[in-house]
Amino acid sequence: MMMMGTNKLVLLALVSLSVAFATEACHVRGKVYCDTCRFGFETTATFYIPGATVAIQCKNKNTMNVEYYTEVKTDNTGTYEIEVDKEFNDHLCESVLVHSPLSGCNKADPGRSKSTLVLSHYKNGLLNHVHYANNLGFLKDQALPECQKLQKYYLSDV
C-alpha cells in the first residue's frame, strides 16, 4: 500500500514539474552575417554583423494576421537571442531580417532573409526551451576579390 502512495506522489511531482516547465518562455537564437562573396551561403570570408536588427513574427494560420512581433539587435558577435513569453503552436512563426547597420552590406539576401520557427516547448516528445534559427544573411554590394578563388575551391572535387 505504501508503495502505491509513493508512486502517485512521484507521478504528481513529475506532472507538476512538466507543467512548470511548459509555461516558461521559448528562447530563439541565431546569427546575422554579411555574405561577402554573394554566394547565398556562409563561407570562410563571411563575417557576422554586430548591431543588426532581427524580428520574430508569428502569424495566425487562418487569418495570416501578425499576432506577435518583437525586435532585437545582435550582440558584438552577430548573435541574437529573443525570449518569446508564450507558445505559438498553431501559428506560422519566423525570424526575419529588419536592418543592417553596414552601408556596404545592407541588402537582405532573398534566400536567407527569414527562417521558419516552431515555437513550442515540445519537440519529438522532449521538453525544449531553446530554438536555433537558421543564420540570416545580408549581401555585400560588391563581392570581395578573394571570392573568385573561393568559388573555384567550392566548385572543385577536392
N, C-alpha and C positions, 0 to 999 in steps of 0.2 A: 504494500500500500504506500509506504513512504517513497518508494522508487517512482511510482506513478506521479505523485505530487511534485517531486523534484523535476521530472521530465517536463511537466506542464509549466513549472516555474522557468526553466531554461528556455523553453519554446516561447513563452511570453516575453522574456528578456530579449531574445533574438528578434522577435517581431517588433518590439518597441525600438530596438536599435536600428532595424532596417527602415522603419517609418521616420526616425530622426534623421538618418542619412538621406532619405528620399526628399526631404524638404530643404536640404542645403542647396546652395547655388551651384550652377554649372560654371566652369571656367574655360574660356576659349583662348587658345594660344596659337600664335602664328608669327611669321616674319614677312617683312616687305623688302624687296630687293630692286636694284637697278640692273636691268638686262643690258649690259654694256656692249654686247655683240648683236643684239636684236634677233636672237635665235628663238625666243619663245620659251626658253628654259634656263635654269641656273647653270653657270659654267665656272671654271676657275677664275675667270675675270669678273664675275659678279661681285657686287658689294651690297651690303644691307643698309637701308636708309633710316637714320635716326630722325624723329620728328614727323614721320609720315602719319596721315590720318586714315584710320580704318573704322568702318562701321559694322555693326551686327544688325541685321534687319530680319524680321520674321513676318511672313505674310500668311493670312488665313487662306487655307487651300480652296475654300469655296468662293470667297469674295475677292481674293487676291489683294485685299486691303492690308497695308502695313499695320500690324498691331503691336510691334515692338521695334524700337530703333534707338541705338546708342552709339556714340563715337568715342574713340580713344586714340592717343598718339603713341607711336613706337618709342622705345627707350633708345639709349645710345648704341645698342647692338642691332637695332632694326626689329626688335621683338615687341609684340603687343600681347597684352592679356586683358580680356574683358570678362567681368563677372556678370552673369545673367542670373537674376534672382528667382527665376521660376522655369519650369519645363515648358517646352513648346512641342509636344508630341505630334499634334495634328496641324503643324504649320510648316511652311517652306522657309527655312532659315538659311542665311548665308552671311559670310564675311565679305565685305565689299571695299575696294579701294576708294578713297574720297579725295585725298590730296597728297602730293609730294612737295616738300619744300625745296627740292633741287630744280633749278631752272633748266638745266640740260638733260634732266631725266624726270619728266613730269607727265608724260602721256601714258595712260594705263594701257597695258598690253591686253587687247580684247580677249585673248585666251587665258589670261592669268589675272584678270581684274576682280574675280569673285570666286568664292569657294563654298560649296554646299556644306551645311552643318546639320547634324542630328542632335538637337538639344534635349536629350533625355538622359536621366541618370542610369538607365538600364540598357546595356548593350550586350546582346547574346547572353542574357541572364546574369551578367556581372554588374555590380554597382560601379559606376564610372562618373567621376566629377570633373575630370579634365578632358577636354576635347581639343584635338590638334587639327587646325585648319591647314589646308594646303597653302604653301607660301604664295604671296601675291606679288606681281611684278609691274614695274613701270619700265618703259623703253627709253633708252638713251637716244637723243636726237640723231647723233652720228655714231656709228659703230667704231670702237677703238681699232687702231691699226693692227694690233696683235690678233684680232679676231679672225683674219684670213688663215693664220697659222692654226688657230684653234679649230676652225671649221675643217681643215684638212685632217687634223687629228681625230675629230669626232666622226668623220666620214671614212676613215681608214679601217682596215680589218685588223689592225694591230691591237 
